[in-house]
């Protein structure tokens, strides 16, 4: 079993029928957990990658009534090499009066 997390952003909060349909997706063999972040409008799905893949998970959510807009990357973008090479500057010494 290989557990994988995937995050999708959605356009609108699911209605009552959509919430019940999403509860049904939890019964799909391989879906381990669904969690929502209402402020960020994202849904995180933990699934077994030996049973399902990202497109199948997205299809399950769409069939349950979710209006998915994009898949959110869980890996932060790399720091540009130029920014990483600049050393921190020390403050200038105070002038004597």
TORKOLMAR-317875 format. One record per atom (N, C-alpha, C, O): z, y, x; residue number from 1; residue in one letter; atom name. Coordinates in Angstrom, 3 decimals. Atoms other than C-alpha are relative to their C-alpha. Example, Ala and Ser with C-alpha at 12.3 -4.5 7.8 and 13.67 -1.06 7.14 Angstrom:
2
SITE        zz        yy        xx  kegu  guba  kemar
SITE     0.000    -1.190     0.890     1     A      N
SITE     7.800    -4.500    12.300     1     A     CA
SITE     0.000     1.200     0.900     1     A      C
SITE     0.665     1.181     1.936     1     A      O
SITE    -0.060    -1.190    -0.820     2     S      N
SITE     7.140    -1.060    13.670     2     S     CA
SITE     0.730     1.090    -0.770     2     S      C
SITE     0.899     2.198    -0.261     2     S      O
# end
This chain:
97
SITE        zz        yy        xx  kegu  guba  kemar
SITE     0.000    -1.169     0.853     1     X      N
SITE     0.000     0.000     0.000     1     X     CA
SITE     0.000     1.233     0.900     1     X      C
SITE     0.794     1.333     1.835     1     X      O
SITE     0.102    -1.243    -0.746     2     X      N
SITE    -1.005     3.416     1.349     2     X     CA
SITE     0.186     1.153    -0.972     2     X      C
SITE    -0.709     1.451    -1.762     2     X      O
SITE    -0.275    -1.115     0.901     3     X      N
SITE     0.610     6.331    -0.472     3     X     CA
SITE    -0.647     1.272     0.537     3     X      C
SITE    -0.516     1.607     1.714     3     X      O
SITE     0.684    -1.238    -0.338     4     X      N
SITE    -1.418     9.537    -0.482     4     X     CA
SITE     0.362     1.038    -1.045     4     X      C
SITE     0.454     0.725    -2.232     4     X      O
SITE    -0.208    -1.124     0.915     5     X      N
SITE    -0.641    12.934    -2.005     5     X     CA
SITE    -1.269     0.832    -0.037     5     X      C
SITE    -1.909     1.065     0.988     5     X      O
SITE     1.134    -0.891     0.174     6     X      N
SITE    -3.395    15.101    -3.411     6     X     CA
SITE     0.436     1.094    -0.971     6     X      C
SITE     1.167     0.826    -1.925     6     X      O
SITE    -0.387    -1.136     0.836     7     X      N
SITE    -3.020    18.564    -4.978     7     X     CA
SITE    -1.256     0.646    -0.562     7     X      C
SITE    -2.219     0.906     0.160     7     X      O
SITE     1.089    -0.687     0.676     8     X      N
SITE    -5.333    20.152    -7.524     8     X     CA
SITE     0.542     1.275    -0.640     8     X      C
SITE     1.672     1.308    -1.126     8     X      O
SITE    -0.324    -1.235     0.728     9     X      N
SITE    -5.285    23.702    -8.884     9     X     CA
SITE    -0.700    -0.092    -1.354     9     X      C
SITE    -1.824    -0.584    -1.453     9     X      O
SITE     0.590     0.035     1.333    10     X      N
SITE    -5.892    24.057   -12.614    10     X     CA
SITE    -0.027     1.400    -0.587    10     X      C
SITE     0.717     2.281    -0.155    10     X      O
SITE     0.214    -1.329     0.576    11     X      N
SITE    -7.006    26.987   -14.776    11     X     CA
SITE     1.066     0.347    -1.040    11     X      C
SITE     1.627     1.442    -1.006    11     X      O
SITE    -0.935    -0.282     1.091    12     X      N
SITE    -4.725    26.706   -17.820    12     X     CA
SITE     1.016    -1.119    -0.130    12     X      C
SITE     0.743    -2.271     0.207    12     X      O
SITE    -1.044     0.996     0.230    13     X      N
SITE    -1.481    24.951   -18.679    13     X     CA
SITE    -0.491    -0.987    -1.056    13     X      C
SITE    -1.137    -0.577    -2.021    13     X      O
SITE     0.421     0.964     1.015    14     X      N
SITE    -2.101    21.709   -20.588    14     X     CA
SITE     0.765     0.209    -1.307    14     X      C
SITE     1.935     0.590    -1.309    14     X      O
SITE    -0.663    -0.103     1.302    15     X      N
SITE    -1.364    21.763   -24.299    15     X     CA
SITE     0.799    -1.274    -0.253    15     X      C
SITE     0.870    -2.150     0.609    15     X      O
SITE    -0.870     1.133     0.307    16     X      N
SITE     0.903    19.255   -26.040    16     X     CA
SITE    -0.749    -1.327     0.071    16     X      C
SITE    -0.234    -2.301     0.621    16     X      O
SITE     0.788     1.237    -0.043    17     X      N
SITE    -1.845    16.646   -26.476    17     X     CA
SITE    -0.351    -0.350     1.446    17     X      C
SITE    -0.367    -1.523     1.819    17     X      O
SITE     0.307     0.224    -1.413    18     X      N
SITE    -2.782    17.087   -22.814    18     X     CA
SITE     1.184    -0.556     0.765    18     X      C
SITE     1.017    -1.398     1.647    18     X      O
SITE    -1.206     0.493    -0.665    19     X      N
SITE     0.802    16.503   -21.715    19     X     CA
SITE     0.208    -1.484    -0.316    19     X      C
SITE     0.568    -2.262     0.568    19     X      O
SITE    -0.123     1.415     0.359    20     X      N
SITE     0.909    13.213   -23.641    20     X     CA
SITE    -1.067    -0.844     0.698    20     X      C
SITE    -0.796    -1.964     1.130    20     X      O
SITE     1.066     0.724    -0.698    21     X      N
SITE    -2.439    12.192   -22.137    21     X     CA
SITE     0.328    -0.138     1.484    21     X      C
SITE     0.051    -1.177     2.083    21     X      O
SITE    -0.407     0.069    -1.411    22     X      N
SITE    -1.120    13.019   -18.647    22     X     CA
SITE     1.097    -1.032     0.203    22     X      C
SITE     1.133    -1.716     1.226    22     X      O
SITE    -1.047     1.021    -0.087    23     X      N
SITE     1.915    10.854   -19.329    23     X     CA
SITE    -0.631    -1.389     0.009    23     X      C
SITE    -0.100    -2.312     0.626    23     X      O
SITE     0.701     1.280     0.016    24     X      N
SITE    -0.533     8.043   -20.011    24     X     CA
SITE    -0.649    -0.334     1.332    24     X      C
SITE    -0.788    -1.508     1.675    24     X      O
SITE     0.598     0.268    -1.311    25     X      N
SITE    -2.183     8.465   -16.609    25     X     CA
SITE     1.025    -0.607     0.952    25     X      C
SITE     0.660    -1.283     1.914    25     X      O
SITE    -1.064     0.589    -0.827    26     X      N
SITE     1.156     7.503   -15.094    26     X     CA
SITE     0.009    -1.511    -0.128    26     X      C
SITE     0.522    -2.210     0.746    26     X      O
SITE     0.055     1.439     0.227    27     X      N
SITE     0.543     4.046   -16.537    27     X     CA
SITE    -1.153    -0.673     0.758    27     X      C
SITE    -1.219    -1.901     0.813    27     X      O
SITE     1.119     0.562    -0.759    28     X      N
SITE    -2.633     3.602   -14.437    28     X     CA
SITE     0.552    -0.619     1.273    28     X      C
SITE     1.322     0.010     1.999    28     X      O
SITE    -0.489     0.693    -1.182    29     X      N
SITE    -1.995     1.043   -11.715    29     X     CA
SITE    -0.501     0.721     1.251    29     X      C
SITE    -1.708     0.827     1.472    29     X      O
SITE     0.336    -0.741    -1.212    30     X      N
SITE    -1.915     2.990    -8.449    30     X     CA
SITE     0.498     1.433    -0.041    30     X      C
SITE     0.717     2.031     1.013    30     X      O
SITE    -0.580    -1.337     0.119    31     X      N
SITE    -0.652     6.331    -9.798    31     X     CA
SITE     1.509    -0.156     0.103    31     X      C
SITE     2.124    -0.865    -0.694    31     X      O
SITE    -1.439     0.152    -0.217    32     X      N
SITE     2.886     6.686    -8.496    32     X     CA
SITE     0.794     1.150    -0.607    32     X      C
SITE     1.859     0.925    -1.180    32     X      O
SITE    -0.782    -1.144     0.472    33     X      N
SITE     3.963    10.206    -9.459    33     X     CA
SITE    -0.908     1.189    -0.265    33     X      C
SITE    -1.888     1.404     0.448    33     X      O
SITE     0.647    -1.279     0.299    34     X      N
SITE     2.738    13.440   -11.050    34     X     CA
SITE     1.071     1.079     0.030    34     X      C
SITE     2.147     0.896    -0.538    34     X      O
SITE    -0.943    -1.118     0.029    35     X      N
SITE     4.475    16.747   -10.399    35     X     CA
SITE    -0.783     1.307    -0.096    35     X      C
SITE    -1.840     1.469     0.515    35     X      O
SITE     0.675    -1.266     0.270    36     X      N
SITE     3.566    20.243   -11.549    36     X     CA
SITE     0.747     1.156     0.639    36     X      C
SITE     1.975     1.147     0.722    36     X      O
SITE    -0.542    -1.290    -0.424    37     X      N
SITE     4.104    23.682   -10.036    37     X     CA
SITE    -0.652     1.027    -0.916    37     X      C
SITE    -1.789     1.441    -0.690    37     X      O
SITE     0.583    -0.894     1.016    38     X      N
SITE     3.592    26.006   -12.996    38     X     CA
SITE    -0.334     1.373     0.564    38     X      C
SITE    -1.328     1.974     0.156    38     X      O
SITE     0.276    -1.327    -0.565    39     X      N
SITE     3.783    29.216   -10.943    39     X     CA
SITE    -1.277    -0.004     0.818    39     X      C
SITE    -2.073     0.930     0.727    39     X      O
SITE     1.196     0.090    -0.834    40     X      N
SITE     1.103    28.080    -8.490    40     X     CA
SITE    -1.177    -0.625    -0.755    40     X      C
SITE    -2.299    -0.648    -0.250    40     X      O
SITE     1.008     0.683     0.813    41     X      N
SITE    -0.822    26.264   -11.271    41     X     CA
SITE    -0.629    -1.154     0.780    41     X      C
SITE    -1.850    -1.259     0.896    41     X      O
SITE     0.477     1.173    -0.725    42     X      N
SITE    -1.056    23.077    -9.237    42     X     CA
SITE     0.672    -1.256    -0.535    42     X      C
SITE     1.775    -1.214    -1.079    42     X      O
SITE    -0.550     1.310     0.326    43     X      N
SITE    -0.525    19.406    -9.930    43     X     CA
SITE    -0.144    -0.861     1.252    43     X      C
SITE    -1.218    -0.940     1.847    43     X      O
SITE    -0.011     0.903    -1.161    44     X      N
SITE     0.440    16.999    -7.131    44     X     CA
SITE     0.070    -1.428    -0.529    44     X      C
SITE     0.913    -1.761    -1.361    44     X      O
SITE     0.054     1.392     0.419    45     X      N
SITE    -0.443    13.355    -7.579    45     X     CA
SITE     0.229    -0.873     1.229    45     X      C
SITE    -0.464    -0.741     2.238    45     X      O
SITE    -0.210     1.005    -1.039    46     X      N
SITE     0.962    10.598    -5.409    46     X     CA
SITE    -0.636    -1.288    -0.514    46     X      C
SITE    -0.317    -1.758    -1.606    46     X      O
SITE     0.692     1.204     0.439    47     X      N
SITE    -1.269     7.543    -5.561    47     X     CA
SITE    -0.164    -0.979     1.153    47     X      C
SITE     0.005    -0.629     2.321    47     X      O
SITE     0.224     1.067    -0.970    48     X      N
SITE    -1.987     4.268    -3.794    48     X     CA
SITE    -1.478     0.022     0.385    48     X      C
SITE    -2.341    -0.279    -0.439    48     X      O
SITE     1.381    -0.141    -0.451    49     X      N
SITE    -5.137     4.786    -1.707    49     X     CA
SITE    -0.713    -1.341     0.151    49     X      C
SITE    -1.935    -1.367     0.298    49     X      O
SITE     0.671     1.306    -0.027    50     X      N
SITE    -5.800     1.046    -1.561    50     X     CA
SITE    -0.537    -0.368    -1.380    50     X      C
SITE    -1.351    -1.283    -1.503    50     X      O
SITE     0.437     0.270     1.375    51     X      N
SITE    -6.329     1.109    -5.350    51     X     CA
SITE    -0.928     1.078    -0.546    51     X      C
SITE    -1.854     0.776    -1.298    51     X      O
SITE     0.720    -1.149     0.558    52     X      N
SITE    -7.735     4.601    -6.078    52     X     CA
SITE    -0.487     0.901     1.128    52     X      C
SITE    -0.079     0.751     2.280    52     X      O
SITE     0.398    -1.040    -0.950    53     X      N
SITE    -9.503     7.487    -4.350    53     X     CA
SITE     0.088     1.354    -0.694    53     X      C
SITE     0.391     1.426    -1.885    53     X      O
SITE    -0.187    -1.359     0.525    54     X      N
SITE    -9.490    11.267    -4.832    54     X     CA
SITE    -0.878     0.285    -1.212    54     X      C
SITE    -0.432     0.939    -2.155    54     X      O
SITE     0.883    -0.280     1.132    55     X      N
SITE   -12.487    11.352    -7.167    55     X     CA
SITE     0.449    -0.737    -1.271    55     X      C
SITE     0.291    -0.218    -2.376    55     X      O
SITE    -0.517     0.738     1.161    56     X      N
SITE   -10.973     8.693    -9.447    56     X     CA
SITE     1.219     0.717    -0.564    56     X      C
SITE     1.351     0.844    -1.781    56     X      O
SITE    -1.189    -0.733     0.449    57     X      N
SITE    -7.670    10.614    -9.588    57     X     CA
SITE    -0.413     1.269    -0.733    57     X      C
SITE     0.128     1.578    -1.795    57     X      O
SITE     0.480    -1.221     0.657    58     X      N
SITE    -9.523    13.843   -10.416    58     X     CA
SITE    -0.605    -0.321    -1.360    58     X      C
SITE    -0.397     0.419    -2.321    58     X      O
SITE     0.582     0.413     1.278    59     X      N
SITE   -11.457    12.012   -13.144    59     X     CA
SITE     1.057    -0.343    -1.031    59     X      C
SITE     0.920     0.002    -2.204    59     X      O
SITE    -1.096     0.318     0.924    60     X      N
SITE    -8.248    10.671   -14.667    60     X     CA
SITE     0.642     1.276    -0.544    60     X      C
SITE     0.925     1.371    -1.738    60     X      O
SITE    -0.614    -1.257     0.442    61     X      N
SITE    -6.764    14.177   -14.783    61     X     CA
SITE    -0.926     0.760    -0.943    61     X      C
SITE    -0.472     1.325    -1.938    61     X      O
SITE     0.953    -0.701     0.876    62     X      N
SITE    -9.935    15.654   -16.294    62     X     CA
SITE    -0.094    -0.674    -1.370    62     X      C
SITE    -0.157     0.007    -2.394    62     X      O
SITE     0.046     0.712     1.285    63     X      N
SITE   -10.085    12.933   -18.970    63     X     CA
SITE     1.256     0.216    -0.814    63     X      C
SITE     1.237     0.090    -2.038    63     X      O
SITE    -1.250    -0.292     0.713    64     X      N
SITE    -6.480    13.767   -19.819    64     X     CA
SITE     0.024     1.434    -0.512    64     X      C
SITE     0.970     1.830    -1.194    64     X      O
SITE     0.074    -1.359     0.532    65     X      N
SITE    -7.559    17.345   -20.544    65     X     CA
SITE     0.302     1.099     0.998    65     X      C
SITE     0.340     2.271     0.622    65     X      O
SITE    -0.277    -1.026    -1.007    66     X      N
SITE    -6.763    19.127   -17.273    66     X     CA
SITE    -1.303     0.697     0.383    66     X      C
SITE    -2.332     0.052     0.583    66     X      O
SITE     1.142    -0.802    -0.429    67     X      N
SITE    -9.146    21.955   -16.363    67     X     CA
SITE     0.164     0.277     1.496    67     X      C
SITE     0.641     1.343     1.885    67     X      O
SITE    -0.177    -0.125    -1.447    68     X      N
SITE    -9.204    21.390   -12.582    68     X     CA
SITE    -1.027     0.969     0.569    68     X      C
SITE    -2.207     0.909     0.224    68     X      O
SITE     0.904    -0.971    -0.605    69     X      N
SITE   -10.680    24.220   -10.537    69     X     CA
SITE    -0.308    -0.315     1.452    69     X      C
SITE    -1.414    -0.045     1.919    69     X      O
SITE     0.243     0.319    -1.403    70     X      N
SITE   -10.262    23.013    -6.952    70     X     CA
SITE     1.054    -0.977     0.512    70     X      C
SITE     2.126    -1.137    -0.073    70     X      O
SITE    -0.965     0.829    -0.714    71     X      N
SITE    -8.585    20.565    -4.621    71     X     CA
SITE     0.610     0.868     1.088    71     X      C
SITE    -0.110     1.525     1.840    71     X      O
SITE    -0.715    -0.829    -0.957    72     X      N
SITE    -5.939    22.267    -2.491    72     X     CA
SITE     0.270    -0.821     1.257    72     X      C
SITE     0.756    -1.949     1.179    72     X      O
SITE    -0.241     0.692    -1.263    73     X      N
SITE    -5.745    21.323     1.177    73     X     CA
SITE     1.482     0.025     0.332    73     X      C
SITE     2.131     1.067     0.238    73     X      O
SITE    -1.407     0.091    -0.389    74     X      N
SITE    -2.328    20.112     2.286    74     X     CA
SITE     0.186     0.252     1.490    74     X      C
SITE     1.316     0.330     1.971    74     X      O
SITE    -0.058    -0.250    -1.437    75     X      N
SITE    -3.196    20.743     5.952    75     X     CA
SITE    -0.237     1.479     0.241    75     X      C
SITE    -1.273     2.005    -0.165    75     X      O
SITE     0.196    -1.428    -0.243    76     X      N
SITE    -2.681    24.348     7.099    76     X     CA
SITE    -1.153     0.223     0.972    76     X      C
SITE    -1.426    -0.627     1.819    76     X      O
SITE     1.109    -0.264    -0.911    77     X      N
SITE    -5.625    25.986     8.863    77     X     CA
SITE     0.516     0.160     1.435    77     X      C
SITE     1.643     0.612     1.639    77     X      O
SITE    -0.452    -0.116    -1.391    78     X      N
SITE    -5.474    25.895    12.681    78     X     CA
SITE     0.129     1.458     0.425    78     X      C
SITE    -0.555     2.336    -0.100    78     X      O
SITE    -0.179    -1.346    -0.545    79     X      N
SITE    -4.285    28.938    14.604    79     X     CA
SITE    -1.165     0.274     0.931    79     X      C
SITE    -1.475    -0.562     1.780    79     X      O
SITE     1.110    -0.310    -0.898    80     X      N
SITE    -7.225    30.683    16.301    80     X     CA
SITE     0.461    -0.006     1.461    80     X      C
SITE     1.574     0.423     1.765    80     X      O
SITE    -0.356     0.119    -1.420    81     X      N
SITE    -7.265    30.074    20.080    81     X     CA
SITE     0.316     1.360     0.606    81     X      C
SITE     1.200     1.457     1.458    81     X      O
SITE    -0.235    -1.339    -0.559    82     X      N
SITE    -7.409    33.817    20.831    82     X     CA
SITE     1.398     0.504    -0.363    82     X      C
SITE     2.064     1.126     0.464    82     X      O
SITE    -1.330    -0.455     0.416    83     X      N
SITE    -4.239    34.515    18.835    83     X     CA
SITE     1.091    -0.799     0.697    83     X      C
SITE     2.159    -0.260     0.987    83     X      O
SITE    -0.998     0.830    -0.660    84     X      N
SITE    -2.397    31.632    20.462    84     X     CA
SITE     0.133     0.330     1.478    84     X      C
SITE     1.181     0.075     2.071    84     X      O
SITE    -0.007    -0.289    -1.434    85     X      N
SITE    -3.316    32.825    23.994    85     X     CA
SITE     0.640     1.339     0.342    85     X      C
SITE     0.969     1.574     1.505    85     X      O
SITE    -0.577    -1.321    -0.261    86     X      N
SITE    -1.913    36.364    23.626    86     X     CA
SITE     1.506    -0.139     0.160    86     X      C
SITE     2.182    -0.575    -0.771    86     X      O
SITE    -1.454     0.092    -0.178    87     X      N
SITE     1.595    36.498    25.136    87     X     CA
SITE     0.712     1.115    -0.759    87     X      C
SITE     0.151     2.183    -1.004    87     X      O
SITE    -0.795    -1.011     0.696    88     X      N
SITE     4.326    38.354    23.326    88     X     CA
SITE     0.301     1.141     0.955    88     X      C
SITE     0.639     0.912     2.116    88     X      O
SITE    -0.259    -1.165    -0.836    89     X      N
SITE     4.764    41.900    24.626    89     X     CA
SITE     1.461     0.379    -0.098    89     X      C
SITE     2.058     0.339    -1.174    89     X      O
SITE    -1.393    -0.463     0.003    90     X      N
SITE     8.187    43.110    25.659    90     X     CA
SITE     0.019     1.480    -0.324    90     X      C
SITE    -0.957     2.179    -0.050    90     X      O
SITE    -0.069    -1.414     0.343    91     X      N
SITE     9.364    46.501    24.412    91     X     CA
SITE    -0.004     0.854     1.269    91     X      C
SITE     0.504     0.446     2.313    91     X      O
SITE     0.081    -0.933    -1.151    92     X      N
SITE     8.699    49.471    26.716    92     X     CA
SITE     1.409     0.510     0.328    92     X      C
SITE     2.206     0.731    -0.583    92     X      O
SITE    -1.319    -0.528    -0.369    93     X      N
SITE    11.742    50.698    28.694    93     X     CA
SITE     0.176     1.428    -0.503    93     X      C
SITE    -0.785     2.194    -0.585    93     X      O
SITE    -0.316    -1.345     0.509    94     X      N
SITE    13.448    53.810    27.355    94     X     CA
SITE    -0.138     1.012     1.132    94     X      C
SITE     0.235     0.726     2.270    94     X      O
SITE     0.171    -1.071    -0.987    95     X      N
SITE    12.609    57.065    29.169    95     X     CA
SITE     1.357     0.658     0.273    95     X      C
SITE     2.149     0.860    -0.648    95     X      O
SITE    -1.252    -0.649    -0.363    96     X      N
SITE    15.482    58.705    31.072    96     X     CA
SITE    -0.144     1.497    -0.203    96     X      C
SITE    -1.197     2.074     0.067    96     X      O
SITE     0.028    -1.436     0.254    97     X      N
SITE    16.365    62.252    30.141    97     X     CA
SITE     0.644     0.783     1.107    97     X      C
SITE     0.700     2.011     1.042    97     X      O
# end
